[in-house]
Amino acid sequence: MRPYVLLLTLVLSGFAVAQLPESESENTTQDQAQKNELSQLLGQKKADKPEVNQVNVIIKKNQIVEEYRHKGELIMVKVIPAEGVPYYLDPQARNKRTGAHSDLINSGVEPVFWVIKRF
């Protein structure tokens, strides 16, 4: 009688294991549907954000202006004149100027930065 009980136990356990993939397949299809919805929502959310680094090139008659932005904020401006050496403007320099002569420095004159030596 023991061999029959053992055989019956093995057969029934095989049916139980065979039934698991169907219930798991239903769960996996639901999981896949949820993942697809989440990926679509994340794709829409990512599309709204500006690029991390961005360079805008403005071509004028006598010069080319390159605006460098990081997360939408203007970091640096490079001006390439038709004749002469390129120079840089720092739009954030106005916030950095402090000290005894800050009134004179903050009068509206923008400093120009030149490249002296490249390494």
C-alpha positions in Angstrom: 0.0 0.0 0.0 2.9 2.3 0.6 4.0 2.3 -3.0 0.6 3.4 -4.1 0.5 6.3 -1.6 4.0 7.4 -2.8 3.0 7.1 -6.4 -0.3 9.0 -5.8 1.7 11.8 -4.0 4.1 12.1 -6.9 1.3 12.2 -9.5 -0.7 14.9 -7.6 2.4 17.0 -7.0 3.1 16.9 -10.7 -0.4 18.3 -11.4 0.1 21.0 -8.8 3.4 22.1 -10.4 1.8 21.9 -13.9 -0.9 24.4 -12.8 1.5 27.0 -11.5 2.6 28.4 -14.9 -0.9 29.2 -16.0 -1.5 31.4 -12.9 1.9 32.9 -13.3 1.3 33.6 -16.9 -1.8 35.6 -16.0 0.3 37.5 -13.5 3.1 38.1 -16.0 0.7 39.4 -18.6 -0.7 41.8 -16.0 2.8 42.8 -15.0 3.7 43.4 -18.6 0.7 45.6 -19.1 1.6 47.6 -16.0 5.2 47.9 -17.1 4.1 49.1 -20.6 1.9 51.8 -19.0 4.6 52.9 -16.7 7.2 53.1 -19.5 4.8 55.2 -21.6 4.2 57.6 -18.7 7.9 57.8 -18.0 8.6 58.5 -21.6 6.2 61.4 -21.6 7.7 62.8 -18.4 11.2 62.6 -19.8 10.2 64.4 -22.9 9.1 67.4 -20.9 12.5 67.9 -19.4 15.1 70.0 -21.2 18.4 68.4 -22.3 21.1 68.4 -19.7 23.7 70.1 -22.0 22.7 72.2 -24.9 24.6 74.5 -27.4 22.8 77.1 -29.4 24.6 78.5 -32.4 23.5 81.9 -33.7 25.1 83.0 -37.0 25.1 86.7 -37.6 26.6 88.8 -40.4 29.9 89.6 -38.6 30.1 86.9 -35.9 29.0 83.5 -34.7 27.6 83.3 -31.1 27.6 80.0 -29.3 25.4 79.8 -26.1 26.2 77.0 -23.7 23.4 75.9 -21.4 23.3 73.4 -18.6 19.8 72.3 -17.5 18.3 75.3 -19.3 20.5 77.8 -17.5 22.9 80.0 -19.6 26.5 79.1 -18.5 28.8 80.7 -21.0 28.7 82.6 -24.3 31.4 82.2 -26.9 31.7 84.9 -29.6 33.6 84.2 -32.8 34.1 87.4 -34.8 34.6 87.3 -38.6 38.0 88.9 -38.0 40.0 88.4 -34.8 40.2 85.9 -32.0 37.2 84.3 -30.3 36.3 85.6 -26.8 34.0 84.5 -24.0 31.3 86.2 -22.0 30.3 84.9 -18.6 26.6 85.8 -17.9 27.0 84.7 -14.2 29.9 87.1 -13.6 27.5 89.8 -12.5 26.4 87.8 -9.5 30.1 87.0 -8.5 31.3 90.6 -8.3 31.5 91.9 -4.8 34.0 94.0 -2.8 35.0 97.6 -2.3 34.6 98.7 -5.9 31.4 96.7 -6.7 29.5 99.8 -7.7 32.0 100.6 -10.4 32.2 97.0 -11.5 28.4 96.5 -11.5 27.9 99.7 -13.6 26.8 97.6 -16.6 30.2 97.0 -18.3 30.6 93.3 -19.2 34.1 91.9 -18.9 35.4 90.0 -21.9 37.5 86.9 -21.3 40.3 86.0 -23.7 42.2 82.8 -24.1 45.8 83.6 -23.3 47.4 80.1 -23.6 46.1 76.7 -24.3 47.8 73.6 -22.8 
